[in-house]
Amino acid sequence: MKTTAGLLIILTVLFAAHSANAQSTLALQEKCSEGAKRLETEKMNQPYPYGAANPCLSFQNHYNGRLDRCFLRVGYIFGPQEGEHGQTHMMYGDSLFDVFEDSKPVGELVYTIYRTLRCYVKDTQCKSRDEFEALVRPYMEQ
């Protein structure tokens, strides 16, 4: 009987701790979403690289519990832009921001179908979209 009562107390404490942690995580996710919406509005009103006007934007926010950080990923397409040798092409980009930290991107990828113009995440340089995706994945997953 004592063993059953002790086990019941332990399970109750564990359930209460899990429930409190789930509520805390939900509150952090909501705060992340609200902060990301504010940052989205800010980014929508900023000029984009290379003098582009009216880019097509996409936004994805994520609260990363392991890092205890909120990230916003902004994708953009704009063009056509005049490039090398009179070629006209579309420009593509992805930026990763820490919502509540620095306004400078954590990572950025800017490219055309011809070449990668800029690619980095933190202090790591990359050469392709695939490398960028691999570097960004730990920020946008839990």
Secondary structure, DSSP 8 states (H G I E B T S, - for coil): -HHHHHHHHHHHHHHHHHHHHHHHHHHHHHHHHHHHHHHHHHHHTS--GGG--S-EEEEEEEEETTTTEEEEEEEEEEEEEE-GGG-EEEEEEEEEEETTS-SS-SEEEEE-SS-EEEEEETTEE-SSHHHHHHHHHHHH--
